[in-house]
Amino acid sequence: MAFTGELAVSTRGLRKTYRRRNGSRQVAVEGLDLDVPVGGVHGFLGPNGAGKTTTIRMLLGLVKPDQGTMRVFDQPVPERLPDVVGRVGAIVEQPKFFPSFSARRNLRLLAGGIGADPKLVDVVLADVGLADRARDRYKSYSLGMKQRLAIAATLLKDPDLLIFDEPTNGLDPAGIREIRETMRGLADRGKTVLVSSHILAEVEQVADTVSIVARGRLIAHGTVAELIGSQAATTIRVGIEVPGTASDVLAAQGWTVRRDGQHLLVEGAPGGARVTEVLAREGLYVDELVPVRVDLESVFLELTAGQGPGTRPPEDPEHTHGRRAAGGAA
């Protein structure tokens, strides 16, 4: 599927290699074609070491690509990055705030440093649900609250594109839910949110569109519904007292039948009613009949089967310029 309309981010043939200590080169990103449509949440998904962070760092001008082109809001970067930097906010790794200062004071200092209107401080704190904790010291915040404060910092310049690299790492379920709701709220206000993650089940709950990468290459992209639908055979879980006999009966219909403990997994049947009908004609009656839900994680595993795990590229001093956070590309 090709995304239509305006793109917030577009890369073509993007490639990045790192030098190993033994002098050889390791590919981190290999010919990546990435499209992020304007508006909504776009999940940039893949296992650790798939090239997600390297790609984000190249987009922000923190790492130089070896080959390929990148555009942000149709402007070539890094050449025209100064022209679009005001429209981009990013969090890459954990941002730094003064532990003994309140959230409001931290953001006021940051606003002064980037020339943002200090009146926006209370606005962005409300946007991320921290208005009632604005006077509390940063060191008293939970990890989820600290991450939401980082998001608030990126909002001080009212960016159109927000880039979050693994924003839920280390968070408990409550913190993950808070970040997920914050990202969804930003998208609903018209922002474009690009979020990288290796936790596919979490992103599935918030993303409108996704790109899946493995070993530095794009292997699938589209809406969540399209990707799930593209891989979703009709699978029905059948519970029955005589699975062996039932398996033979169902297989005779040309359907694929697999044992799952005392249950059967049936693929290719037109529906549960038809499965029940076929078994009942042979005097076999089901105890359980449940459609198996296909999720984004199962699609990812299917797409990457046999490719093996990715490996994290080593740091390359020549191309590593440090991590930026909170203000992102500001």
C-alpha positions as a Python dict, from the first residue, in 0.01 Angstrom:
ca = {
    (1, 'M'): (0, 0, 0),
    (2, 'A'): (133, 345, -91),
    (3, 'F'): (22, 631, 129),
    (4, 'T'): (-152, 911, -60),
    (5, 'G'): (-162, 1279, 25),
    (6, 'E'): (96, 1489, 203),
    (7, 'L'): (379, 1312, 381),
    (8, 'A'): (537, 1431, 704),
    (9, 'V'): (843, 1210, 649),
    (10, 'S'): (971, 1034, 339),
    (11, 'T'): (1298, 847, 283),
    (12, 'R'): (1425, 671, -28),
    (13, 'G'): (1711, 426, -45),
    (14, 'L'): (1834, 527, 301),
    (15, 'R'): (2149, 343, 404),
    (16, 'K'): (2374, 367, 708),
    (17, 'T'): (2667, 148, 808),
    (18, 'Y'): (2884, 154, 1119),
    (19, 'R'): (3245, 51, 1158),
    (20, 'R'): (3314, -242, 1382),
    (21, 'R'): (3618, -246, 1607),
    (22, 'N'): (3787, -490, 1371),
    (23, 'G'): (3749, -242, 1086),
    (24, 'S'): (3464, -417, 904),
    (25, 'R'): (3132, -245, 833),
    (26, 'Q'): (2795, -342, 976),
    (27, 'V'): (2475, -235, 804),
    (28, 'A'): (2225, -65, 1036),
    (29, 'V'): (1983, 67, 772),
    (30, 'E'): (1967, -88, 426),
    (31, 'G'): (1783, 89, 143),
    (32, 'L'): (1496, 207, 361),
    (33, 'D'): (1191, 357, 191),
    (34, 'L'): (977, 506, 469),
    (35, 'D'): (660, 713, 432),
    (36, 'V'): (484, 877, 726),
    (37, 'P'): (153, 1043, 630),
    (38, 'V'): (56, 1377, 780),
    (39, 'G'): (-178, 1338, 1076),
    (40, 'G'): (-238, 1050, 1313),
    (41, 'V'): (-2, 812, 1490),
    (42, 'H'): (246, 619, 1276),
    (43, 'G'): (411, 320, 1437),
    (44, 'F'): (772, 257, 1330),
    (45, 'L'): (804, -103, 1441),
    (46, 'G'): (1071, -368, 1461),
    (47, 'P'): (1290, -563, 1702),
    (48, 'N'): (1580, -405, 1887),
    (49, 'G'): (1861, -347, 1641),
    (50, 'A'): (1630, -321, 1337),
    (51, 'G'): (1754, 30, 1254),
    (52, 'K'): (1474, 238, 1405),
    (53, 'T'): (1685, 464, 1626),
    (54, 'T'): (1950, 507, 1356),
    (55, 'T'): (1681, 617, 1112),
    (56, 'I'): (1538, 868, 1360),
    (57, 'R'): (1884, 1009, 1432),
    (58, 'M'): (1944, 1056, 1061),
    (59, 'L'): (1612, 1241, 1024),
    (60, 'L'): (1710, 1474, 1309),
    (61, 'G'): (2053, 1547, 1164),
    (62, 'L'): (2232, 1365, 1445),
    (63, 'V'): (2380, 1100, 1218),
    (64, 'K'): (2491, 1130, 855),
    (65, 'P'): (2350, 873, 611),
    (66, 'D'): (2583, 694, 372),
    (67, 'Q'): (2330, 695, 89),
    (68, 'G'): (1972, 788, 13),
    (69, 'T'): (1745, 1087, 51),
    (70, 'M'): (1523, 1214, 331),
    (71, 'R'): (1243, 1471, 327),
    (72, 'V'): (1051, 1624, 619),
    (73, 'F'): (738, 1813, 514),
    (74, 'D'): (872, 1791, 158),
    (75, 'Q'): (1198, 1967, 250),
    (76, 'P'): (1525, 1777, 192),
    (77, 'V'): (1712, 1708, 513),
    (78, 'P'): (1964, 1760, 652),
    (79, 'E'): (2021, 2034, 388),
    (80, 'R'): (1700, 2223, 469),
    (81, 'L'): (1661, 2107, 828),
    (82, 'P'): (1682, 2466, 964),
    (83, 'D'): (1371, 2548, 757),
    (84, 'V'): (1159, 2274, 915),
    (85, 'V'): (1319, 2231, 1255),
    (86, 'G'): (1057, 2453, 1417),
    (87, 'R'): (788, 2209, 1306),
    (88, 'V'): (958, 1907, 1464),
    (89, 'G'): (987, 1797, 1825),
    (90, 'A'): (1152, 1476, 1936),
    (91, 'I'): (1243, 1263, 2234),
    (92, 'V'): (1540, 1036, 2180),
    (93, 'E'): (1640, 863, 2505),
    (94, 'Q'): (1564, 1003, 2850),
    (95, 'P'): (1562, 1385, 2866),
    (96, 'K'): (1741, 1576, 3142),
    (97, 'F'): (1563, 1804, 3385),
    (98, 'F'): (1672, 1963, 3711),
    (99, 'P'): (1564, 1714, 3980),
    (100, 'S'): (1497, 1969, 4254),
    (101, 'F'): (1298, 2207, 4031),
    (102, 'S'): (927, 2178, 3976),
    (103, 'A'): (788, 2073, 3641),
    (104, 'R'): (668, 2426, 3576),
    (105, 'R'): (1006, 2579, 3659),
    (106, 'N'): (1189, 2329, 3440),
    (107, 'L'): (966, 2411, 3145),
    (108, 'R'): (993, 2786, 3205),
    (109, 'L'): (1371, 2758, 3186),
    (110, 'L'): (1346, 2557, 2866),
    (111, 'A'): (1095, 2799, 2716),
    (112, 'G'): (1335, 3084, 2781),
    (113, 'G'): (1617, 2892, 2620),
    (114, 'I'): (1431, 2821, 2296),
    (115, 'G'): (1242, 3149, 2277),
    (116, 'A'): (898, 3002, 2340),
    (117, 'D'): (617, 3201, 2500),
    (118, 'P'): (629, 3125, 2876),
    (119, 'K'): (250, 3135, 2879),
    (120, 'L'): (259, 2805, 2692),
    (121, 'V'): (408, 2624, 2992),
    (122, 'D'): (78, 2577, 3171),
    (123, 'V'): (-92, 2495, 2841),
    (124, 'V'): (142, 2207, 2758),
    (125, 'L'): (134, 2077, 3113),
    (126, 'A'): (-243, 2053, 3081),
    (127, 'D'): (-206, 1888, 2741),
    (128, 'V'): (-15, 1596, 2895),
    (129, 'G'): (-224, 1573, 3210),
    (130, 'L'): (28, 1723, 3453),
    (131, 'A'): (-147, 2048, 3541),
    (132, 'D'): (-229, 1930, 3893),
    (133, 'R'): (133, 1821, 3953),
    (134, 'A'): (301, 2126, 3798),
    (135, 'R'): (439, 2249, 4131),
    (136, 'D'): (586, 1913, 4232),
    (137, 'R'): (957, 1852, 4205),
    (138, 'Y'): (1076, 1655, 3908),
    (139, 'K'): (1250, 1400, 4130),
    (140, 'S'): (915, 1306, 4284),
    (141, 'Y'): (770, 1208, 3947),
    (142, 'S'): (712, 850, 3837),
    (143, 'L'): (879, 733, 3515),
    (144, 'G'): (554, 778, 3327),
    (145, 'M'): (515, 1134, 3454),
    (146, 'K'): (875, 1214, 3360),
    (147, 'Q'): (809, 1090, 3009),
    (148, 'R'): (493, 1300, 2987),
    (149, 'L'): (690, 1603, 3102),
    (150, 'A'): (938, 1535, 2821),
    (151, 'I'): (646, 1532, 2577),
    (152, 'A'): (526, 1861, 2724),
    (153, 'A'): (872, 2006, 2657),
    (154, 'T'): (849, 1912, 2289),
    (155, 'L'): (514, 2092, 2268),
    (156, 'L'): (652, 2428, 2376),
    (157, 'K'): (722, 2525, 2015),
    (158, 'D'): (390, 2376, 1896),
    (159, 'P'): (546, 2131, 1647),
    (160, 'D'): (349, 1963, 1370),
    (161, 'L'): (557, 1644, 1388),
    (162, 'L'): (648, 1466, 1710),
    (163, 'I'): (905, 1185, 1704),
    (164, 'F'): (924, 950, 2001),
    (165, 'D'): (1185, 675, 2018),
    (166, 'E'): (1071, 385, 2240),
    (167, 'P'): (873, 618, 2472),
    (168, 'T'): (735, 340, 2693),
    (169, 'N'): (1064, 168, 2776),
    (170, 'G'): (1084, 91, 3147),
    (171, 'L'): (729, 201, 3224),
    (172, 'D'): (474, 4, 3423),
    (173, 'P'): (131, -71, 3268),
    (174, 'A'): (-19, 249, 3409),
    (175, 'G'): (265, 458, 3266),
    (176, 'I'): (235, 287, 2928),
    (177, 'R'): (-136, 363, 2918),
    (178, 'E'): (-70, 730, 3005),
    (179, 'I'): (181, 770, 2722),
    (180, 'R'): (-51, 591, 2482),
    (181, 'E'): (-339, 821, 2570),
    (182, 'T'): (-115, 1127, 2540),
    (183, 'M'): (0, 1026, 2191),
    (184, 'R'): (-357, 957, 2082),
    (185, 'G'): (-468, 1294, 2219),
    (186, 'L'): (-194, 1475, 2024),
    (187, 'A'): (-293, 1299, 1703),
    (188, 'D'): (-658, 1385, 1759),
    (189, 'R'): (-550, 1751, 1777),
    (190, 'G'): (-400, 1731, 1430),
    (191, 'K'): (-39, 1648, 1516),
    (192, 'T'): (162, 1380, 1339),
    (193, 'V'): (317, 1137, 1586),
    (194, 'L'): (596, 904, 1472),
    (195, 'V'): (663, 649, 1745),
    (196, 'S'): (924, 376, 1725),
    (197, 'S'): (878, 65, 1933),
    (198, 'H'): (954, -305, 1954),
    (199, 'I'): (638, -361, 2162),
    (200, 'L'): (392, -419, 1882),
    (201, 'A'): (92, -498, 2099),
    (202, 'E'): (111, -155, 2261),
    (203, 'V'): (145, 38, 1936),
    (204, 'E'): (-140, -156, 1779),
    (205, 'Q'): (-375, 7, 2029),
    (206, 'V'): (-287, 362, 1926),
    (207, 'A'): (-144, 364, 1571),
    (208, 'D'): (-335, 458, 1258),
    (209, 'T'): (-62, 347, 1018),
    (210, 'V'): (255, 144, 1066),
    (211, 'S'): (584, 58, 901),
    (212, 'I'): (754, -267, 1001),
    (213, 'V'): (1131, -300, 963),
    (214, 'A'): (1372, -586, 1018),
    (215, 'R'): (1748, -584, 967),
    (216, 'G'): (1733, -226, 844),
    (217, 'R'): (1480, -297, 568),
    (218, 'L'): (1112, -213, 530),
    (219, 'I'): (912, -535, 514),
    (220, 'A'): (555, -403, 537),
    (221, 'H'): (357, -84, 574),
    (222, 'G'): (-3, 30, 569),
    (223, 'T'): (-289, 81, 809),
    (224, 'V'): (-311, -158, 1103),
    (225, 'A'): (-632, -304, 965),
    (226, 'E'): (-477, -364, 624),
    (227, 'L'): (-170, -538, 763),
    (228, 'I'): (-373, -761, 990),
    (229, 'G'): (-618, -834, 712),
    (230, 'S'): (-341, -919, 466),
    (231, 'Q'): (-222, -1203, 686),
    (232, 'A'): (-545, -1307, 850),
    (233, 'A'): (-664, -1644, 734),
    (234, 'T'): (-989, -1755, 892),
    (235, 'T'): (-870, -1950, 1195),
    (236, 'I'): (-1118, -2110, 1431),
    (237, 'R'): (-1031, -2274, 1762),
    (238, 'V'): (-1242, -2584, 1819),
    (239, 'G'): (-1283, -2766, 2149),
    (240, 'I'): (-1420, -3117, 2119),
    (241, 'E'): (-1400, -3447, 2315),
    (242, 'V'): (-1257, -3646, 2022),
    (243, 'P'): (-1011, -3411, 1849),
    (244, 'G'): (-850, -3692, 1648),
    (245, 'T'): (-1173, -3801, 1483),
    (246, 'A'): (-1289, -3442, 1438),
    (247, 'S'): (-959, -3351, 1275),
    (248, 'D'): (-1007, -3619, 1010),
    (249, 'V'): (-1362, -3504, 938),
    (250, 'L'): (-1262, -3138, 901),
    (251, 'A'): (-952, -3214, 695),
    (252, 'A'): (-1173, -3409, 452),
    (253, 'Q'): (-1337, -3074, 369),
    (254, 'G'): (-1005, -2945, 238),
    (255, 'W'): (-946, -2728, 542),
    (256, 'T'): (-613, -2705, 724),
    (257, 'V'): (-636, -2857, 1071),
    (258, 'R'): (-370, -2838, 1342),
    (259, 'R'): (-370, -2980, 1694),
    (260, 'D'): (-329, -2733, 1979),
    (261, 'G'): (-326, -2952, 2287),
    (262, 'Q'): (-681, -3084, 2322),
    (263, 'H'): (-809, -2825, 2076),
    (264, 'L'): (-803, -2794, 1696),
    (265, 'L'): (-707, -2490, 1494),
    (266, 'V'): (-899, -2485, 1167),
    (267, 'E'): (-801, -2260, 876),
    (268, 'G'): (-988, -2213, 551),
    (269, 'A'): (-1339, -2281, 678),
    (270, 'P'): (-1597, -2019, 571),
    (271, 'G'): (-1707, -1973, 931),
    (272, 'G'): (-1783, -2130, 1264),
    (273, 'A'): (-2135, -2226, 1160),
    (274, 'R'): (-2000, -2437, 876),
    (275, 'V'): (-1752, -2612, 1109),
    (276, 'T'): (-2034, -2695, 1350),
    (277, 'E'): (-2255, -2824, 1067),
    (278, 'V'): (-1986, -3056, 927),
    (279, 'L'): (-1908, -3205, 1268),
    (280, 'A'): (-2273, -3240, 1371),
    (281, 'R'): (-2349, -3445, 1057),
    (282, 'E'): (-2100, -3701, 1192),
    (283, 'G'): (-2249, -3693, 1540),
    (284, 'L'): (-1964, -3479, 1676),
    (285, 'Y'): (-2056, -3179, 1890),
    (286, 'V'): (-1824, -2896, 1989),
    (287, 'D'): (-1761, -2774, 2343),
    (288, 'E'): (-1590, -2457, 2225),
    (289, 'L'): (-1581, -2260, 1899),
    (290, 'V'): (-1381, -1934, 1901),
    (291, 'P'): (-1241, -1727, 1611),
    (292, 'V'): (-869, -1667, 1666),
    (293, 'R'): (-786, -1297, 1665),
    (294, 'V'): (-490, -1203, 1450),
    (295, 'D'): (-290, -915, 1598),
    (296, 'L'): (-4, -700, 1475),
    (297, 'E'): (251, -903, 1667),
    (298, 'S'): (147, -1227, 1500),
    (299, 'V'): (163, -1054, 1160),
    (300, 'F'): (513, -932, 1241),
    (301, 'L'): (627, -1279, 1342),
    (302, 'E'): (485, -1420, 1021),
    (303, 'L'): (657, -1155, 809),
    (304, 'T'): (995, -1193, 977),
    (305, 'A'): (996, -1573, 1005),
    (306, 'G'): (1340, -1706, 919),
    (307, 'Q'): (1512, -1368, 919),
    (308, 'G'): (1656, -1408, 1268),
    (309, 'P'): (1692, -1136, 1529),
    (310, 'G'): (1838, -801, 1449),
    (311, 'T'): (2162, -683, 1607),
    (312, 'R'): (2226, -344, 1750),
    (313, 'P'): (2492, -153, 1556),
    (314, 'P'): (2803, -45, 1747),
    (315, 'E'): (2859, 321, 1815),
    (316, 'D'): (3063, 497, 1549),
    (317, 'P'): (3246, 803, 1686),
    (318, 'E'): (3269, 955, 1337),
    (319, 'H'): (2892, 972, 1300),
    (320, 'T'): (2774, 992, 1663),
    (321, 'H'): (2690, 1345, 1770),
    (322, 'G'): (2513, 1267, 2096),
    (323, 'R'): (2148, 1225, 2176),
    (324, 'R'): (1897, 1503, 2198),
    (325, 'A'): (1584, 1495, 2405),
    (326, 'A'): (1287, 1703, 2509),
    (327, 'G'): (1343, 1975, 2247),
    (328, 'G'): (1431, 1710, 1995),
    (329, 'A'): (1553, 1875, 1677),
    (330, 'A'): (1519, 2219, 1832),
}
